[in-house]
Amino acid sequence: MTSTQRSASAVPFPALETPGAWRLPYRGTVGMACLIIAESAIFTIFVVAYLYYVGKSLSGPMPRDVLEVPIFFTFVLLSSSLTIHLAQKALERGARGAFLGPWLATIGLGALFLYGTGREWQRLIDEHGLTLSTNLFGTTYYSLVGLHAFHVAVGLALMSLVALFALAGRVGRQHSARVGTLALYWHFVDAVWVVVFTVVYVIGR
Amino acid sequence: MSSNAVAIPDARSESRPWVLALHDWVTTVDHKRLGILYVLYALLFLVIAGCEAMIIRIQLMFPHNAFVSPQVFNRMFTMHGTTMIFFVAVPVLLGFSNYLVPLMVGARDMAFPRLNAFSFWLTALGGLLLYFSLLGGNGLYGAGSAPDIGWWAYAPLALKAFSPGHSSDYWTISLIVSGFGTVGTAVNVIATILCMRCPGMHLGRMPLLVWLNLVMSGMLLIVMTPLTAAQLMLLVDRYLGGHFFDTQAGGSATLWMHFFWIFGHPEVYVLILPCFAFISEIVPVFSRKPMFGYPVMVAASVAIGFVSMSVWAHHMFTIGMNSYANSFFAITTMAVGVPTGIKMFNWIGTMWGGRIELKTPMLFAIGFLFQFLIAGLTGIMLAAAPFDWQLGLSYFVVAHFHYVIVGGILFALFGAFYYWYPKVTGRMMNETLGRWHFWLFVIGFHLCFDLMHIPGLLGMPRRIYTYEPGRGWDTLNLLVSLGAFVQAVAVLLFVANLVLSYFRGEKAGNDPWDAWTLEWSVSSPPPAYNFARIPTVASRRPLWDLKHAEDPDSRYE
């Protein structure tokens, strides 16, 4: 046994066939991709529940009567994907000034979207008396849209943190991969909205 | 001194006060220490959930037994199931992958060490929350002290109207919290495997253990989260007056079943895949042959990962689905047996013509092969929907899934303990005690779970707290309970072996089994930094190449 060990430690590991050619993906991207897959499964379950219960409410109000399609706020959220992309590209070039503008715009657009959701909820509650416990529509609507809004809020918190560092002049080109990870998350939040929008305002109405 | 152990003065010398040592363990981000914490934590819960199983078996020993009340019996089988799945099986397997994956891919730590620690402590908090229900479950209502809704918590039983008090909330929240921990570790394992491999280890050269952990983690991502989503809905129903599963308001109890089993069945494969991983490392080493059919093994693992996602509703044949759904899930369930069968043949093909060394890890691996085969066969029986209508919710089902979990998963785990214990502690486990453990456990296991099929066939339903005498179940139940006690004694021997070998065991050296994967190239226990120099590999068995430079594997792959 000991002789095997000695020989094992004495022989050096064989050299790589093509040295320097060993490239592996960035762990932040892989980690965020995994998180996105996991989150997609959560949203899928909520979407399935929503679709399953479309038209099954025993009492009103029904989606057709109360929901208004939020075209403007959808436009706002989707354009924030563009601004965060611009910001990230600027950071990759090392252009700090060109980064901060679109980055703050992204935060602003995200916050505007959340405001839109808040207004819609207020209208539904005040004018139509629709709450989470009113009927199946209320339960599934507030859960699904709320789950998405929660993800928007988390994204806003994280982006604001980056914005604070950026305002302090501490975000540079070397952070572009990490910032890219966050941008990936934000794109996911936007993509989920496309699904939620389709399910709630197109199919479910 | 080997080339991989640079002399760095060890900061953790024996003379440190225990408070500081404890502080080191609590604040650690080292994948090896977290792996050990996971395993110790799971062993603690193994003993707790084992005691609950004993209470169940004592109650069922004789007809009309009154060892515990029906209410306590309900709590016992709920806690036993929940604990064994979420706080024994999952953490112990995550512990092994935490410990082994970075070592086997030649990395110094996981991809996200702090996330790793965070995930462990979330899981730990989850377990504490579940058992805190014994103290806090009364709430304001004085109803229930531990969850008693069964481990699948079917609606509407789990809703506020039928489960007042807070015991079910502890159940829900503990599973959400530990679920986040599990997903965190899954993300970490995947990122480690994809981004931290040492030079030369492309996907086709990864040890099978790493491959299987990759598939397991990928499954965890999309398996654990539906449970979290369903639990969130249950909380919405219980606390915010939602109607997801409230049949009075048009909600559907069946939807909960689907959501639960979309998690619940793939979860079985999540648990068995790392066990396949252990067997795929142990069988070649103790047969002195490389793994037979490595690419097919990888393909079969990935196939199991995919197919097992579409079998969940075979748990629901008895609720009355339409014939299309029944046929679909019967066929997919039988189909998942195909890649599993391929694996069985490959392990046997590895042993065929090998110089088999019957050390304790190999004994457990062989036990696994036999028992997992039988468990798979009763699984195929239950996959036939008409057969399942007859025997669903009977003790036949209980016997079947315990055959999978004890006869398969637990046997593979014991094998893994004996195999990697020398690496983790630097000492060998005692072979004599190991053999006693193995044979006692085999006898107890077969006495308990072989016989348990029969009362099921005779019509004994699961989850009953007692039964009438004279139905032909009496003697069988007594023998089943005796088998459970024999297994308990065997587990105590195992725990004793773990403790005694830690202090008295023979020194192991780097590579006691003359094995071939990278973890055996470093000292036992490995240094905190794992590899002083990141290794470079040229084949699937880097240590074979090292030891046999004249005939390396890299020549043939």
Chai-1 contact restraints between the chains, C-beta under 6 A:
chainA,res_idxA,chainB,res_idxB,connection_type,confidence,min_distance_angstrom,max_distance_angstrom,comment,restraint_id
A,T4,B,D514,contact,1.0,0.0,6.0,A-B,restraint_1
A,T4,B,K547,contact,1.0,0.0,6.0,A-B,restraint_2
A,Q5,B,G509,contact,1.0,0.0,6.0,A-B,restraint_3
A,Q5,B,N510,contact,1.0,0.0,6.0,A-B,restraint_4
A,Q5,B,D511,contact,1.0,0.0,6.0,A-B,restraint_5
A,S7,B,K547,contact,1.0,0.0,6.0,A-B,restraint_6
A,A8,B,L546,contact,1.0,0.0,6.0,A-B,restraint_7
A,A8,B,K547,contact,1.0,0.0,6.0,A-B,restraint_8
A,S9,B,S2,contact,1.0,0.0,6.0,A-B,restraint_9
A,S9,B,S3,contact,1.0,0.0,6.0,A-B,restraint_10
A,V11,B,L546,contact,1.0,0.0,6.0,A-B,restraint_11
A,V11,B,A549,contact,1.0,0.0,6.0,A-B,restraint_12
A,F13,B,P535,contact,1.0,0.0,6.0,A-B,restraint_13
A,F13,B,T536,contact,1.0,0.0,6.0,A-B,restraint_14
A,P14,B,A538,contact,1.0,0.0,6.0,A-B,restraint_15
A,L16,B,P199,contact,1.0,0.0,6.0,A-B,restraint_16
A,L16,B,G200,contact,1.0,0.0,6.0,A-B,restraint_17
A,L16,B,T536,contact,1.0,0.0,6.0,A-B,restraint_18
A,W22,B,P199,contact,1.0,0.0,6.0,A-B,restraint_19
A,L24,B,C195,contact,1.0,0.0,6.0,A-B,restraint_20
A,P25,B,L194,contact,1.0,0.0,6.0,A-B,restraint_21
A,P25,B,C195,contact,1.0,0.0,6.0,A-B,restraint_22
A,R27,B,A111,contact,1.0,0.0,6.0,A-B,restraint_23
A,R27,B,A191,contact,1.0,0.0,6.0,A-B,restraint_24
A,R27,B,C195,contact,1.0,0.0,6.0,A-B,restraint_25
A,V30,B,A191,contact,1.0,0.0,6.0,A-B,restraint_26
A,V30,B,L194,contact,1.0,0.0,6.0,A-B,restraint_27
A,V30,B,C195,contact,1.0,0.0,6.0,A-B,restraint_28
A,G31,B,V187,contact,1.0,0.0,6.0,A-B,restraint_29
A,G31,B,A191,contact,1.0,0.0,6.0,A-B,restraint_30
A,C34,B,V187,contact,1.0,0.0,6.0,A-B,restraint_31
A,C34,B,I190,contact,1.0,0.0,6.0,A-B,restraint_32
A,C34,B,L221,contact,1.0,0.0,6.0,A-B,restraint_33
A,L35,B,V187,contact,1.0,0.0,6.0,A-B,restraint_34
A,I37,B,L221,contact,1.0,0.0,6.0,A-B,restraint_35
A,A38,B,V183,contact,1.0,0.0,6.0,A-B,restraint_36
A,A38,B,L221,contact,1.0,0.0,6.0,A-B,restraint_37
A,A38,B,T225,contact,1.0,0.0,6.0,A-B,restraint_38
A,A41,B,I222,contact,1.0,0.0,6.0,A-B,restraint_39
A,A41,B,T225,contact,1.0,0.0,6.0,A-B,restraint_40
A,A41,B,P226,contact,1.0,0.0,6.0,A-B,restraint_41
A,I42,B,T225,contact,1.0,0.0,6.0,A-B,restraint_42
A,I42,B,A229,contact,1.0,0.0,6.0,A-B,restraint_43
A,I45,B,P226,contact,1.0,0.0,6.0,A-B,restraint_44
A,I45,B,A229,contact,1.0,0.0,6.0,A-B,restraint_45
A,I45,B,F259,contact,1.0,0.0,6.0,A-B,restraint_46
A,F46,B,A229,contact,1.0,0.0,6.0,A-B,restraint_47
A,K56,B,G250,contact,1.0,0.0,6.0,A-B,restraint_48
A,L58,B,A249,contact,1.0,0.0,6.0,A-B,restraint_49
A,L58,B,G250,contact,1.0,0.0,6.0,A-B,restraint_50
A,L132,B,L240,contact,1.0,0.0,6.0,A-B,restraint_51
A,L132,B,G242,contact,1.0,0.0,6.0,A-B,restraint_52
A,S133,B,G241,contact,1.0,0.0,6.0,A-B,restraint_53
A,L136,B,H243,contact,1.0,0.0,6.0,A-B,restraint_54
A,L136,B,G250,contact,1.0,0.0,6.0,A-B,restraint_55
A,T139,B,G242,contact,1.0,0.0,6.0,A-B,restraint_56
A,T139,B,H243,contact,1.0,0.0,6.0,A-B,restraint_57
A,T139,B,F244,contact,1.0,0.0,6.0,A-B,restraint_58
A,S143,B,V236,contact,1.0,0.0,6.0,A-B,restraint_59
